Amino acid sequence: MRHRPRRRLSRATVAFCTLLGLLAFGPVPASATAPSGTETGNRGAITDAARRAPAPSAVATDDVRIEVTTPGNLFDPGVRATFGVLSARDGTVPWSVRDYRGRTVRGGTAAIDPATREGAVDAGELPLGYYTLTIRGTAADGARVTRTAGFAVQRPGPDPKHTTDSFFGINHHYRSAPGDAWDDSTGLAARAGAGTLRVDSAYWGTVEHPKGEYQWPEASERVTADFAARGQDGLMLLGLGNSDYGNIPSTDEAYRAFGKYAGHVTEKAEGRIGALEVWNEYYGGFSNGVCSQSAKCYAKMLAAAYSGVKAADPKVTVVGASSFKVPLDWFEELFRLGGLKHMDAVSIHPYRAPGAPEGVALDIDGLKRLMRRYNHGRELPIWITEQGWTSAGRDGVGVSERTQAQSTARALLEARAAGVARYYWYDLVNDGNGPDNAEHNFGLLRSSGPEADGLNPKPAYLAYSTVARELTGARFTRRLRTGDDGLHAYTFRSAAASPGGGAVTTALWSGDRTGKPVRVRTGKPVTVVDMLGSERVLEPVDGWVYLTATGAPVYLRAAVDEVEESPLLSLTAPEEIAAGADVPVTATLDNRAPGREDGAKARGRTAVFEIEGEKVTVSAAPGRRGRAVLRVPAGDTPGSRGLAAAVTLDGKRAGAVATGTEVTAEPVTVDVSPEMSVKGAARTDRLAVTVTNHSPDTPVGVTGIDWSFGDTSGTITGRDVADGGTVPPLASRTFRATVGGASAYAVEPVRVSAGLADGRTVRDSDSFGFSPITRATPHLVDGRLTGLENVPEVDLSEVGTYNGIGPSAADGDLWATWDDKNLYVSAVVREKDHRTARKVAWLPAGDSIGIGVQPGKPGEGLGRWGADWYMLYAGDTVTQGPGVFVESLPKDYPVGPVPGADVRVARDEAAGTTTYLVAVPWKRIAPLSPANPSFSMTLTVNKNDGVQRDNYRSLGLDGWQTWGDGLNNWKLVRYQQVQLTR
């Protein structure tokens, strides 16, 4: 159901995106730790009786793997976390357990039975939270390898058998868990609190085959058989084509046949399926031929399906539209054709990755307005039947597993607050084990594979379950004013007759990339639940409790009066730290600005910060700030390291504050980037080589740096490193080398190696060019561009590449310029035919100029909290005139035309050229601005395939010529770094 691309984690790290564990303070109790070298638990050691028994056969493995012995690796509180180990070659297998903050909290060695090749791990009882188990053994090829599986100690979500709230749903493919695995996996969905599943096991081509004969596949029966036993409802997909009818229905015969098929599925389901969804992403990638994305064709198919379903069972809900994203122009045409009469609910798939979940309400508001316009002022329920963030590791739109978890929680909260009736996360189980395959990594659970032989959770599973546990039966009441658009505080109230008994829950998080110290007004002690389900009670001091709001939501089980930023209590740490080092964590008590006047008299204050068993006391007189430093082990494993402190303020446990760092594998790293300066008509190009010392204690000496840019090379020596090139602890130093003769916008391979005083060498490589965006305001006069004197040209025949087309289709010259108001792209495209799009919304697949921009270096921000990025398509249209369409996902306005953008297009048929002048206001592509002159960009010339369609946007793109790449294939890391020059 999902076929969408995908990321590189950038070198720069926003530490707060890695945080959680706000509430699970202190060390894990040592009494629960299994001694190193022992194996206890439900698999147990080999007993004397076992030794006397007949020798069992060895397990079928030629490798080393973790054996999942508890369904889903999900443990109830108070239950020992136990696992099996399978190894074909090892006598012993060392193991370790890390918590979500990155701390190693357990460790030991599993003995492998030489007969069975099995061993056991007993990690003991652990606090609520998410963990990873890592074992180290020998692979089939003899190499030493590590294998990792996730597990969790978790209170189950609300049992669907005992709830009536159908909001929480999940997509699930039978192919991902066939046979008995289906029952296990759907049980895990129920444990997460999912009351409804969206399934796809009754495809048209399987049910009606051969033509006119109907089957009920075994998979369909298996999928629908036990929904009621689990207390779950089902949403079954109708589709996706039948070769006997030309696959996508486009004739009266095919529409009638589709209606009969829909009726047959309804009859065979026998009331076990509460809803049927007509097709999947008809607007998107799942329709082709003469009806590609056509609202007219879909309206006919929808009407036929509606009649067939209702004739078989009037109680079944018919869900229509099922669109990729929220294409309001397509919806308007569908509604105008009477589509609302043939559905009981409207479904959308508002994918926003790698962007943040916030902003979906804007799309939903637009959809509601259209429904009211075409449905006599009434709205149908809106179901989000797919939304997800893939955690794939390759270039594109994937994110880290931590960001996936945060996105899961925040997407559910945003949908609940926007009035969405049902929400189906995509999806339950990873569709495969390819770490770089986007489709394989949408799941809340990892599938069985080379690492582990059973389903095991990702952090997103707990994030989903926690929202379901806290908000099942609750309705959104209001968003609190916080004084900061990026600080979100939503309140929800459960029904008086529900298990919640009318209780109020407040969800709190930060929607940008910074942790925000906040205070929350409450008149009594409040239970705070973190994103993964850990709990702590905070006591107010002068009516306030103190938290750090991060990208991971927390839930306050209380009616909250106010939420505001407050610097009173905070933690800070270096963004990055070397593995094995101690992290210097600064605890701050800022008694200078307590926030808005709350009636409390100015007085001296004392706070005790406790991090993982380490305590420090900080005092501050009125109007002063106090600080102290704790040193906390970073650990030996590279990756995110969360740091959380319980804070006792004026004698009361009133605070839970946090920060984080990224543990680096190497103590010293080097990074290379382009740098330019312009004086008059002369441009000076430099390589900026930044050496970063991640050690908190020891300075690093740089003795010399060798570099190459394409065929040019050199060494940074002499005065640049005359002082030994010393880089202080936890600091960076940039060295520069001038590069001569580089052509503007020409991308070349770049390599640097920095020699260190202790004899080590650190290296970096990349591919980029020197790409200046000159300050100039161009004009298009009588079909000719002016004002571009001394502006470097982007000659795509020299510095660009083709995708899907060749020089005979299009060849472009482009110029990028700027002034204080706008970013400009001017272009002359040589093309025999120019196909003008009908509407602005169709420019992404029309003859147009594509502009991709993103703050920072290419791909920076991806994989963490989402990125601010824009995919802009500019050109002329038949019905709406020139415009710019934004296909990207900034959270401050929806997909659609860019307000205030100016586009001018002149076509010269005799010369076979199309000339463009595009002006995009800086305020429409924030946070990009002249104040931040370095960012990433790609430019394309797009060509339509010339096929006439009723309606299209993403379909119909024949190919493109590009500089930078990454626009039409959503690979932001292929953008190129540019710099505004004066």
MOURLIN-V14368 format. One record per backbone hydrogen bond with DSSP energy under -0.5 kcal/mol. CO is the residue of the C=O (numbers start at 0). NH is the residue of the N-H. E is the energy in kcal/mol with one decimal. If there is no record, write none. Layout:
{{CO;NH;E} {CO;NH;E}}
This chain:
{{0;2;-0.5} {5;395;-0.8} {5;397;-3.9} {12;14;-0.9} {13;16;-1.4} {14;17;-1.9} {15;18;-1.6} {22;24;-1.5} {28;31;-1.4} {29;32;-1.8} {34;37;-1.9} {44;46;-0.5} {46;50;-1.9} {47;51;-1.7} {48;52;-1.1} {58;60;-1.7} {62;87;-2.0} {64;85;-2.7} {65;67;-0.6} {65;452;-2.3} {66;68;-0.7} {66;83;-2.6} {69;72;-3.1} {70;73;-1.4} {71;456;-0.8} {72;74;-0.5} {72;151;-2.0} {74;153;-2.7} {75;78;-1.8} {79;81;-0.8} {80;122;-3.0} {82;120;-2.6} {83;66;-3.2} {84;118;-2.3} {85;64;-2.6} {90;111;-2.8} {92;109;-2.9} {93;135;-1.8} {94;107;-2.1} {95;133;-2.7} {96;104;-2.7} {96;105;-1.3} {97;131;-2.2} {98;101;-1.9} {100;641;-1.6} {102;98;-2.3} {102;104;-0.7} {105;96;-2.0} {107;94;-2.8} {108;110;-0.5} {109;92;-2.6} {110;112;-0.5} {112;116;-2.8} {115;58;-2.2} {116;86;-2.3} {117;112;-3.1} {118;84;-2.0} {120;82;-2.4} {120;122;-0.5} {123;80;-2.4} {128;152;-2.4} {129;99;-1.0} {130;150;-2.4} {131;97;-2.2} {132;148;-2.0} {133;95;-2.1} {134;146;-2.3} {135;93;-0.6} {136;144;-2.8} {138;141;-1.9} {142;138;-3.0} {144;136;-2.2} {146;134;-2.5} {148;132;-2.9} {150;130;-2.9} {151;74;-3.0} {151;153;-0.6} {152;128;-2.4} {153;155;-0.6} {158;161;-2.4} {159;162;-1.1} {163;165;-0.6} {166;168;-0.7} {166;422;-3.0} {167;194;-1.9} {167;195;-1.1} {168;424;-2.1} {169;197;-2.2} {170;427;-2.4} {172;175;-1.0} {172;176;-0.6} {173;176;-1.3} {177;180;-1.4} {178;181;-1.6} {178;182;-0.6} {179;183;-1.6} {180;184;-2.7} {181;185;-2.6} {182;186;-1.7} {183;187;-1.5} {184;188;-1.8} {185;189;-2.1} {186;190;-2.1} {187;191;-1.5} {188;193;-2.2} {189;192;-1.4} {190;156;-3.5} {192;194;-0.6} {194;232;-2.5} {195;169;-1.5} {196;198;-0.6} {196;234;-2.9} {197;171;-2.6} {198;236;-2.0} {202;205;-1.2} {202;206;-2.6} {203;207;-2.9} {206;208;-0.9} {206;214;-3.6} {209;212;-2.5} {212;208;-1.3} {216;220;-1.9} {217;221;-2.7} {218;222;-2.6} {219;223;-1.9} {220;224;-1.4} {221;225;-0.6} {223;226;-0.7} {225;229;-1.3} {226;229;-0.6} {226;230;-0.6} {226;231;-2.5} {227;230;-1.0} {232;196;-2.1} {233;235;-0.5} {233;273;-0.8} {233;274;-1.6} {234;198;-2.6} {235;276;-2.7} {236;238;-0.5} {237;278;-2.6} {238;203;-3.8} {240;204;-1.0} {241;244;-2.2} {241;246;-2.7} {242;245;-1.2} {245;247;-1.8} {246;241;-1.0} {246;248;-0.6} {250;254;-2.5} {251;255;-2.4} {252;256;-2.4} {253;257;-2.4} {254;258;-2.0} {255;259;-2.1} {256;260;-2.5} {257;261;-2.5} {258;262;-2.2} {259;263;-2.5} {260;264;-2.4} {261;265;-2.0} {262;266;-2.3} {263;267;-2.6} {264;268;-2.0} {265;269;-0.9} {265;270;-0.6} {266;269;-0.8} {268;271;-2.2} {271;273;-0.5} {273;316;-2.5} {274;235;-2.4} {275;318;-3.0} {276;237;-3.2} {276;278;-1.0} {280;285;-1.6} {281;283;-1.1} {282;323;-2.8} {287;290;-0.8} {288;291;-1.6} {290;293;-2.3} {293;297;-2.2} {294;298;-2.4} {295;299;-1.5} {296;300;-2.2} {297;301;-3.1} {298;302;-2.1} {299;303;-1.9} {300;304;-2.4} {301;305;-2.7} {302;306;-2.0} {303;307;-2.2} {304;308;-2.8} {305;309;-2.5} {306;310;-1.9} {307;311;-1.2} {308;312;-2.7} {312;315;-1.6} {316;275;-2.6} {316;318;-0.6} {317;319;-0.5} {317;343;-3.6} {317;344;-1.3} {318;277;-2.6} {319;321;-1.2} {319;346;-2.9} {320;281;-0.6} {321;280;-1.6} {322;324;-0.6} {322;348;-1.7} {324;348;-0.9} {325;327;-1.3} {326;330;-2.4} {327;331;-2.5} {328;332;-1.7} {329;333;-2.4} {330;334;-3.0} {331;335;-2.5} {332;336;-1.5} {333;338;-2.3} {334;337;-1.8} {337;340;-1.6} {338;341;-1.6} {339;342;-0.8} {343;380;-0.7} {344;319;-2.6} {345;382;-3.1} {346;321;-0.5} {346;322;-1.2} {347;384;-1.2} {347;385;-0.9} {348;324;-3.2} {348;350;-2.3} {351;354;-2.3} {356;359;-1.2} {358;361;-1.3} {358;362;-0.8} {359;363;-2.2} {360;364;-2.6} {361;365;-1.8} {362;366;-2.0} {363;367;-2.6} {364;368;-2.1} {365;369;-1.7} {366;370;-2.2} {367;371;-2.4} {368;372;-1.9} {369;373;-2.0} {370;374;-1.0} {371;376;-2.7} {374;377;-1.7} {380;345;-2.7} {380;382;-0.5} {381;420;-2.4} {381;421;-1.0} {382;347;-1.9} {382;384;-1.0} {383;423;-3.0} {386;425;-2.5} {389;398;-2.5} {399;403;-2.5} {400;404;-2.0} {401;405;-2.3} {402;406;-2.9} {403;407;-2.3} {404;408;-2.1} {405;409;-2.6} {406;410;-2.7} {407;411;-1.9} {408;412;-2.2} {409;413;-2.8} {410;414;-2.4} {411;415;-2.5} {412;416;-2.5} {413;417;-1.7} {414;419;-2.3} {415;418;-1.1} {421;383;-2.7} {422;168;-2.9} {422;424;-0.6} {423;386;-0.5} {424;170;-3.1} {424;426;-0.6} {426;443;-0.9} {427;443;-1.1} {427;444;-2.0} {432;434;-0.8} {433;436;-1.5} {434;392;-2.9} {435;437;-0.7} {436;439;-0.9} {437;440;-1.5} {438;430;-0.7} {438;441;-0.5} {439;431;-0.8} {440;390;-2.4} {443;457;-2.5} {443;460;-0.6} {444;429;-2.8} {445;455;-1.4} {450;65;-2.2} {451;448;-3.4} {455;445;-3.6} {457;460;-1.6} {457;461;-0.8} {458;462;-2.0} {459;463;-2.6} {460;464;-2.5} {461;465;-2.6} {462;466;-1.8} {463;467;-2.4} {464;468;-2.6} {465;469;-2.4} {466;470;-2.5} {467;471;-1.8} {470;473;-2.5} {472;494;-1.5} {474;492;-2.5} {477;479;-0.5} {477;490;-2.9} {480;562;-0.6} {481;564;-0.6} {483;486;-1.8} {485;487;-0.7} {485;510;-4.0} {487;508;-2.0} {488;479;-3.0} {489;506;-2.9} {490;476;-2.9} {490;477;-1.1} {491;504;-2.8} {492;474;-2.5} {494;497;-1.5} {494;501;-1.3} {497;500;-1.8} {499;502;-1.1} {502;493;-2.5} {504;491;-2.7} {504;506;-0.5} {505;555;-3.1} {506;489;-2.2} {507;553;-2.2} {508;487;-2.8} {514;516;-0.6} {515;548;-3.1} {516;565;-2.4} {517;546;-2.2} {518;563;-2.1} {519;544;-2.0} {520;560;-1.6} {520;561;-0.5} {525;527;-0.5} {525;537;-2.7} {526;528;-0.5} {526;556;-2.6} {527;535;-1.5} {528;554;-2.9} {529;532;-2.0} {533;529;-2.7} {535;527;-3.4} {535;537;-0.5} {537;525;-2.3} {540;543;-1.2} {542;521;-2.1} {543;540;-2.7} {544;519;-2.9} {545;655;-2.2} {546;517;-3.0} {546;548;-0.6} {547;549;-0.6} {548;515;-2.8} {549;509;-3.3} {550;552;-0.7} {551;549;-0.5} {553;507;-2.7} {554;528;-2.8} {554;556;-0.6} {555;505;-2.5} {555;557;-2.3} {557;559;-0.7} {561;520;-2.4} {563;518;-2.8} {567;589;-2.4} {569;587;-2.6} {571;585;-2.6} {574;661;-1.9} {576;663;-2.9} {577;580;-1.9} {580;633;-2.8} {581;583;-0.6} {582;584;-0.8} {582;631;-2.2} {583;585;-0.6} {584;586;-0.6} {584;629;-2.9} {585;571;-1.6} {586;627;-1.8} {587;569;-1.7} {587;589;-0.5} {588;590;-0.9} {588;625;-2.8} {590;622;-2.1} {604;619;-2.3} {605;649;-2.7} {606;608;-0.6} {606;617;-3.0} {607;647;-2.3} {608;615;-2.0} {609;645;-2.0} {610;613;-2.4} {613;610;-2.9} {615;608;-2.6} {617;606;-2.9} {619;604;-2.5} {620;623;-2.2} {623;590;-2.0} {625;588;-2.7} {627;586;-3.2} {629;584;-3.5} {629;631;-0.6} {631;582;-3.9} {634;579;-2.7} {635;637;-0.6} {638;662;-3.3} {640;660;-2.1} {642;658;-2.7} {644;656;-1.9} {645;609;-2.1} {645;647;-0.5} {646;648;-0.7} {646;653;-1.0} {646;654;-1.9} {647;607;-2.4} {647;649;-0.5} {648;651;-2.0} {651;648;-3.1} {651;653;-1.8} {652;538;-2.9} {653;545;-2.7} {654;646;-2.3} {655;547;-1.0} {656;644;-3.1} {658;642;-2.4} {660;640;-2.7} {660;662;-0.5} {661;576;-2.3} {661;663;-0.5} {662;638;-2.0} {663;578;-2.2} {666;693;-3.3} {668;691;-2.9} {670;689;-3.1} {672;687;-2.8} {674;685;-2.8} {676;683;-3.1} {678;681;-2.1} {681;678;-2.8} {682;684;-0.5} {683;676;-1.7} {684;738;-2.8} {685;674;-1.9} {685;687;-0.6} {686;688;-0.7} {686;736;-1.8} {687;672;-1.6} {687;689;-0.7} {688;690;-0.6} {688;734;-3.1} {689;670;-2.0} {689;691;-0.5} {690;732;-2.2} {691;668;-2.0} {691;693;-0.7} {692;730;-0.6} {693;577;-1.9} {694;729;-1.5} {699;726;-3.5} {700;702;-0.5} {700;756;-2.8} {703;754;-3.0} {704;715;-3.1} {705;752;-2.4} {706;713;-2.2} {707;750;-2.1} {708;711;-2.3} {711;708;-3.5} {713;706;-2.8} {714;716;-0.8} {715;704;-1.4} {716;719;-1.3} {717;720;-1.6} {718;721;-1.1} {720;723;-1.7} {723;701;-1.1} {724;701;-0.7} {725;727;-0.6} {726;699;-2.4} {727;730;-1.0} {730;692;-2.9} {732;690;-2.8} {734;688;-3.5} {736;686;-2.9} {737;739;-0.5} {738;684;-0.6} {742;745;-1.7} {744;746;-0.6} {747;767;-1.9} {748;709;-2.8} {749;765;-2.2} {750;707;-2.3} {751;763;-2.0} {752;705;-2.5} {752;754;-0.5} {753;761;-2.1} {754;702;-2.5} {754;703;-1.0} {755;758;-2.0} {759;755;-2.9} {761;753;-3.1} {763;751;-2.4} {765;749;-3.2} {767;747;-2.4} {768;770;-0.7} {769;744;-1.9} {769;771;-0.6} {770;978;-1.8} {771;773;-0.7} {772;980;-2.8} {773;775;-0.7} {773;817;-1.5} {775;777;-0.7} {778;780;-0.6} {778;785;-2.6} {780;783;-1.9} {783;780;-3.0} {785;778;-2.0} {787;790;-1.8} {789;791;-0.6} {792;794;-1.1} {793;795;-1.1} {793;813;-2.0} {794;797;-1.9} {794;798;-2.6} {795;799;-1.5} {800;961;-2.9} {802;959;-2.4} {805;808;-1.8} {805;809;-1.3} {810;829;-3.1} {811;795;-1.9} {812;827;-2.4} {813;793;-3.7} {814;816;-0.5} {814;825;-2.8} {815;773;-0.9} {816;823;-2.9} {817;775;-1.6} {820;921;-2.2} {821;818;-2.1} {822;919;-2.8} {823;816;-1.9} {824;917;-2.3} {825;814;-2.5} {826;915;-2.8} {827;812;-2.1} {827;829;-0.5} {828;830;-0.8} {828;913;-2.4} {829;810;-1.1} {832;834;-0.5} {833;835;-0.8} {834;846;-1.3} {836;877;-2.3} {837;878;-2.3} {838;841;-1.2} {839;842;-1.8} {841;844;-1.2} {842;845;-1.5} {845;847;-0.7} {847;849;-0.5} {847;941;-2.8} {848;873;-2.8} {849;939;-2.4} {850;871;-3.0} {851;937;-1.9} {852;869;-2.5} {853;935;-2.8} {856;859;-2.5} {858;861;-2.0} {860;863;-1.2} {860;865;-0.7} {861;9;-0.7} {862;399;-1.5} {866;868;-0.8} {867;854;-0.9} {869;852;-2.0} {869;871;-0.6} {870;886;-3.0} {870;887;-0.5} {871;850;-3.0} {872;884;-2.8} {873;848;-2.7} {874;882;-2.2} {875;836;-0.9} {876;880;-0.6} {882;874;-1.9} {883;897;-2.6} {884;872;-2.4} {884;886;-0.6} {885;895;-1.4} {889;892;-0.7} {895;885;-2.6} {896;898;-0.7} {897;900;-1.5} {901;918;-2.9} {903;916;-2.0} {905;914;-3.2} {906;908;-0.6} {907;911;-1.7} {907;912;-1.9} {911;830;-2.2} {912;907;-3.0} {913;828;-2.9} {914;905;-2.5} {915;826;-2.1} {916;903;-2.2} {917;824;-2.0} {918;901;-2.5} {918;920;-0.5} {919;822;-2.5} {920;923;-1.6} {921;924;-1.9} {922;925;-0.5} {924;927;-1.9} {928;931;-1.9} {932;934;-0.5} {932;979;-2.3} {933;855;-0.7} {934;977;-3.3} {935;853;-1.9} {936;975;-2.8} {937;851;-2.6} {938;962;-2.8} {939;849;-2.4} {939;941;-0.5} {940;960;-2.1} {941;847;-1.0} {942;957;-2.4} {942;958;-1.4} {953;956;-0.5} {955;944;-2.6} {955;957;-0.7} {958;942;-2.4} {959;802;-2.5} {960;940;-2.8} {961;800;-2.3} {962;938;-2.3} {965;970;-0.7} {966;969;-1.1} {969;971;-0.8} {970;973;-2.0} {971;974;-1.8} {975;936;-2.8} {977;934;-1.6} {978;772;-2.8} {980;774;-1.1}}
